[in-house]
Amino acid sequence: MSKIKKTLYRLLLVTTFNTHFIKAIEAGIILKLLDLKSGERVCDIACGSGQLSAKMVKQGCSICGIDLNSKAINYARLINEGRDCSFFLDNAEMLPFEGRTFDKVVSACALEHFQNDDAAIKEMYRVLKNDGALVLTVDSFTYRGIEAAVQRLHRKAAHVVRYYTMAQLAEKLVGAGFQIEETNYFFNSPVSAFIFKQKLKYQGSATGLIFYLLFPLVYCLCSLSDRFRGRKDEGYLLAMKAVKR
């Protein structure tokens, strides 16, 4: 691939991620919960095209990402070329790393797609060092008033195996040996829930481009609405931080 083509691919991949209001808000929440320190080793489970890894490595961390999508792994290697990042085509339910390898493990909206989520969680626990932190985000779709049709639409379009409540996810993590430290729903206010629903409705259509064009406005509306009007016990997405003791 030519240098110009590589540059264009990097620009496109990073820009579409940074102007996707859902991913941008999610990344901000994840980075805050991770509280990364320079020199830490981080495992990015289901890393996709490596955009979140690119944000983490800028904080002085060493990143190992894994994903089952070979095309995504190639993109991840491309946009993180020259950085302290390694990406592997592998399965989260059987990680190719020795135990107690990483200071932090992160998985952004991936667990809900795994056939065996318990096996993946056990692997995350195994590869973490003692006192290491795991940060997960998952699809919850527990926001009051969500139509069953919307849940089914997203389940089918995104190949979702299961949704999680806060209690369900916490039970799985505690069962694997983790101690829960922090948890919260997001996209859990009237304004952000409405915008999230519209994004799902117009996903992949020309109309959906408006969410990218209006990114600063949509991002601010959702963030502020969740901060001041968010419901504590429900939401479209759920974030949780747990520690290996």
C-alpha positions in Angstrom: 0.0 0.0 0.0 1.4 3.4 -1.0 2.2 6.0 1.7 -0.6 8.3 0.4 -3.2 5.5 0.6 -2.1 4.6 4.1 -2.5 8.2 5.2 -5.9 8.5 3.7 -7.0 5.2 5.4 -5.7 6.4 8.7 -7.5 9.7 8.4 -10.8 8.1 7.4 -10.7 5.5 10.2 -9.8 7.9 12.9 -12.2 10.6 11.7 -15.2 8.4 11.5 -14.5 7.1 15.0 -13.9 10.5 16.6 -17.1 11.9 15.0 -19.3 9.0 15.8 -21.0 10.5 18.9 -21.8 7.1 20.5 -18.2 5.8 20.2 -16.8 9.2 21.2 -18.8 9.3 24.4 -18.1 5.6 25.1 -14.4 6.1 24.7 -14.4 9.1 27.1 -16.1 7.0 29.7 -13.7 4.0 29.2 -10.6 6.2 29.4 -11.8 7.8 32.6 -12.6 4.5 34.3 -9.3 2.9 33.1 -7.2 5.7 34.6 -4.2 4.7 32.6 -0.6 5.2 33.7 2.5 5.4 31.6 4.2 2.1 31.2 1.1 -0.1 31.8 0.3 -3.0 29.6 -3.3 -3.1 28.3 -5.2 -5.8 26.5 -7.9 -4.5 24.2 -10.4 -7.3 23.7 -12.3 -7.2 20.4 -10.3 -4.2 19.4 -11.9 -3.7 16.0 -10.0 -1.3 13.8 -7.8 -0.1 16.7 -9.2 3.4 17.2 -9.6 3.0 21.0 -6.1 1.4 21.1 -4.8 4.5 19.4 -6.2 6.7 22.2 -4.8 4.5 24.9 -1.3 4.2 23.5 -1.0 8.0 23.5 -1.1 7.9 27.3 2.2 5.9 27.3 0.8 2.4 27.5 1.7 -0.7 25.6 -1.3 -2.2 23.8 -2.1 -5.8 22.8 -5.3 -6.0 20.8 -7.2 -9.1 19.7 -10.1 -9.5 17.3 -11.7 -12.2 15.1 -12.0 -10.0 12.1 -8.9 -10.1 10.0 -9.7 -7.0 8.1 -10.2 -5.0 11.3 -6.8 -6.3 12.6 -5.1 -5.1 9.4 -6.7 -1.6 9.9 -5.7 -1.6 13.6 -2.1 -2.3 12.6 -2.2 0.4 9.9 -3.5 3.2 12.1 -1.2 2.3 15.0 1.9 1.7 12.8 5.1 2.8 14.7 3.4 2.8 18.1 3.8 0.4 20.9 0.9 -1.8 19.8 0.5 -5.4 18.7 -2.6 -6.9 17.2 -3.5 -10.5 16.9 -6.2 -12.5 15.1 -7.6 -14.5 18.0 -10.5 -15.5 20.2 -11.4 -13.8 23.4 -12.7 -17.0 24.8 -9.1 -18.5 24.6 -6.6 -15.6 24.8 -3.1 -16.3 23.5 -1.4 -14.7 26.6 0.1 -16.1 29.8 -1.6 -15.5 33.1 -1.0 -12.2 35.0 0.3 -10.4 31.9 -1.6 -7.2 31.8 -2.2 -4.2 34.2 -5.5 -3.4 32.5 -8.0 -5.1 30.2 -10.7 -3.3 28.2 -13.5 -4.4 26.0 -15.8 -1.9 24.4 -19.3 -3.1 23.5 -18.1 -6.6 22.6 -19.2 -9.0 25.4 -22.8 -9.0 24.2 -21.6 -10.6 20.9 -19.7 -13.5 22.4 -21.3 -17.0 22.3 -19.7 -17.9 25.6 -19.4 -14.7 27.7 -18.5 -16.6 30.9 -15.4 -18.1 29.2 -14.3 -14.7 27.9 -14.7 -13.1 31.4 -12.6 -15.9 32.9 -9.9 -15.3 30.3 -9.9 -11.6 31.1 -9.5 -12.5 34.8 -6.7 -14.9 34.0 -4.5 -12.5 32.0 -4.8 -9.7 34.5 -2.2 -9.1 37.1 -3.3 -9.1 40.7 -5.1 -5.7 41.5 -5.4 -5.2 37.7 -8.5 -3.5 36.4 -11.1 -4.6 33.8 -13.3 -2.0 32.1 -16.3 -3.2 30.1 -19.0 -1.5 28.2 -22.0 -3.5 27.0 -25.4 -3.1 25.3 -28.1 -2.9 28.0 -31.1 -1.5 26.2 -32.9 -1.3 29.6 -34.0 2.3 29.1 -37.7 2.6 30.0 -39.9 2.9 27.0 -37.7 1.1 24.5 -39.9 -0.7 22.1 -39.4 -4.5 21.7 -39.1 -3.9 18.0 -36.1 -1.6 18.5 -34.4 -4.2 20.7 -35.0 -6.9 18.1 -33.8 -4.6 15.3 -30.5 -3.9 17.0 -30.1 -7.5 18.1 -30.4 -8.6 14.5 -28.4 -5.8 12.9 -25.5 -5.9 15.4 -25.5 -9.7 16.0 -26.2 -9.3 19.7 -26.4 -12.5 21.6 -27.7 -11.0 24.8 -28.4 -7.7 26.6 -27.2 -7.0 30.2 -28.7 -5.3 33.2 -26.3 -3.9 35.8 -27.1 -6.8 38.2 -26.6 -9.5 35.5 -23.2 -8.2 34.4 -22.0 -7.7 38.0 -23.1 -11.3 38.9 -21.0 -12.7 36.1 -17.9 -10.7 37.0 -18.1 -11.4 40.7 -18.6 -15.1 39.8 -15.3 -15.0 38.0 -13.5 -13.6 41.0 -13.7 -9.8 40.3 -14.6 -7.1 42.7 -16.9 -4.4 41.3 -15.5 -0.9 41.7 -17.7 1.4 39.6 -20.7 1.0 37.3 -23.0 3.3 35.5 -25.5 3.4 32.6 -25.1 6.0 29.8 -27.4 7.2 27.1 -29.8 7.1 30.0 -31.7 10.5 29.7 -34.7 11.6 27.7 -32.6 13.6 25.1 -29.7 11.1 24.7 -32.1 8.1 24.5 -34.1 9.8 21.8 -31.0 10.6 19.8 -29.6 7.1 20.3 -32.9 5.6 19.0 -32.8 7.9 15.9 -29.2 6.8 15.2 -30.3 3.2 15.3 -33.3 3.9 13.0 -31.2 5.6 10.3 -28.0 3.5 10.7 -26.4 3.0 7.3 -28.7 5.4 5.4 -27.9 8.8 3.8 -30.0 10.4 6.6 -27.7 8.9 9.1 -24.8 11.1 7.9 -26.5 14.0 9.7 -25.2 12.6 13.0 -21.6 13.0 11.7 -22.2 16.4 10.3 -23.8 17.6 13.6 -21.3 15.8 15.8 -20.4 18.7 18.1 -24.1 19.5 18.8 -25.2 15.9 19.2 -22.2 15.0 21.4 -22.8 18.0 23.8 -26.6 17.3 24.0 -26.2 13.7 24.9 -23.4 14.3 27.4 -25.1 17.2 29.2 -28.5 15.4 29.2 -27.0 12.3 30.8 -25.1 14.3 33.3 -28.1 16.3 34.6 -31.1 14.1 33.7 -29.6 10.6 33.5 -31.5 7.7 35.2 -29.3 5.6 37.5 -30.9 2.2 37.0 -31.4 2.1 33.2 -29.9 3.0 29.9 -29.0 2.0 26.4 -25.4 1.2 27.3 -23.7 0.1 30.5 -20.1 0.6 31.8 -18.5 -1.3 34.6 -15.1 -1.4 36.2 -13.9 -4.4 38.2 -10.6 -5.3 39.9 -8.9 -8.7 40.3 -8.3 -9.4 43.9 
